[in-house]
Amino acid sequence: MSSRKRSSLGGGQPPTKRRRTEIGSHKPDDDIPTPQAQANAPSASALSTRTIPAENLPTLSMICVRVFAENLQRLHGDERTWEDVRWRLKQLPDSLSQKVFAGLRHTCPSLLQHGFIVAYFLRGSSIVLDEDLPGVGKLTIHAIGDMPSKYKLRELHLTGFGKIADTVFASVVAKLPSLRKLNLRGCTKVGQKTVEAAAEHCPLLEVVNFNYTAAPPTSLAPLLKQCEHLEVLKVAGIPNWTDATCSKLWAALDATEDFKLPNMRSLKVRQAPLSDAVVNLVLAACPNLQRLDLSFTSVKRPILPPFNLVEKLVLTSTKIPSDELVSMVRGLAKLKTLAIGAMGGGQGSSAAISNTSAMTMTDDSLRSLAEILEGCPDLERVNLVGNTKLGFTGRRGPDAALAYFIRRVGRRCKYLNLAGITSLRSSDLEGLAHPDGVDDGPPRLMQLNLNNTAVDDTAAPYISACIHLQTLELAGTKFSSAGLFPIIDACERLENLDLTSCRGVRVSDRRRFFEVWEEEWKNK
């Protein structure tokens, strides 16, 4: 049965990674040109959802966790039963305890007060807390450093705590010598003291996420020197990361041309006003880099490491010329993710992004990229959002650049984002249903974003060929109910359908369209 999208149960504050839309917001795929998203965003979303039965049966333990989480509110109301529940929670193995906690966070966060969390869930090798939990505060964070199993803690994820001081996090991190993963994303007061504590007391660190904190570049010098196993460094959205401050980091490292970070696999410096001069020094020191995010930076000619190991490349809203982009991608045979939205938009410039003439991605460059990406067998995700010059001029039909790209590359991906390409027409999607090769099979697409494009009901048979589709985003398009019904018929795995501002669909139906499909189409 279909159901409306449930709102967050976190109480009062918006979730950190899911809803924020301002520049520098935290998104699962942090490569969308947010100024354009703001300009085009309607006043209210209209996402219709339904639950598809799982293909594989969950384990017995997971079924028990779900049932317990769904009934904790009722159990809490019976004093005698509640005493028994608390005793049994104490007896849970650490690994199962964290699964129960994860289930409770979604079903009854209001019951997860400080004392309850500390007594039953601050244990094991991994701790995950975020701002959605109303009961978590400074005392809860402090308690992590005092828990009996602190010496065994390998992963600490504390996200979105913008009101808690740097000294609090520093005091906790200093007590966790076995830590491998430290995620403090969105803890905006985290700064030099916490970074220095991690460098001094956590020598085994492999993953560090300081996105949207206040960690200054120079504070990372001891961390990069002493944490020899460091593989992942994320420093997105930190205001004080500039060419000048990063030059001081390089000086603090006493880095020469021979300075290397051989274990560094992933680097994210999204939305920092860094130029080629600094970025290329960093890239030269990371010869084995596999994942790189330079979106919303000031780079124009970044030089990738020579070994062509890059699997994920995010360059959204940079001013990299098209010929440089084509040259960069050439040879990246292991590429899995490529995000090149709003190319030419510049570092967070909403005026530039909304200006078609500022875009640098043209039909010719897209065609060149398609010819290269055909040779990337592992490619799964491509993001072209906001490249408004694509399809703006030139030929139509199967030989058009967009049609060519979708037919030769797009249908082979699992995730394809074409949102904001205003000249995209339904005919450009024909390659989804009619590939060049007879034996190509159906498209692999699981998520397709066509928001704010010119597609309409004539695209229905092409989208219907995407039998693996789970999420379809059609906000601001010309689709009507008549065109959507056959898509739902064909795409049996479709769970999420975004119909925001689709004027061909009644406003009252947009959030419950799967129910409308059952009432007006399926059961007729």
Protein Blocks (a to p, Z undefined) as FASTA:
>chain_A
ZZdddddfkgoiacfklmpcbehiacfblcbcfklmmmmpcfbdcddddddddfbdcdfk
lmmmmmmmmmmmmmmmpmklmmmmmmmmmmpcfklmmmmmmmmmmmmmmlmcfklmmmmm
ggcjbdcddfklmkbcfklmmmmmmgfklmmpmbdcdehiakbcfklmmmmmmmmmkbfb
dcfehiakbcfklmmmmmmmmmmbfbdcfehiabdfklmmmmmmmmmmbmbdcfehiakl
cfklmmmmmmmnopafklccfklmbdcfehiacdfklmmmmmmmmmmbfbdcfehiabfb
dcddfklpafbdcfehiabdfklmmmmmgopambfbdcdehihkbgoiaklmmpmklpmb
dfklmmmmmmmmmmmmkbcbdcfehilkgokgccedjkbmklmmmmmmmmmpmbdcfehi
lkbcfklmmmmmmcfblklopafbfbdcfehiabdfklmmmmmmmmmbfbdcfehiabdf
klmmmmmmmmmmbmbdcfehiakbcfklmmmmmmmmmmmmmmZZ
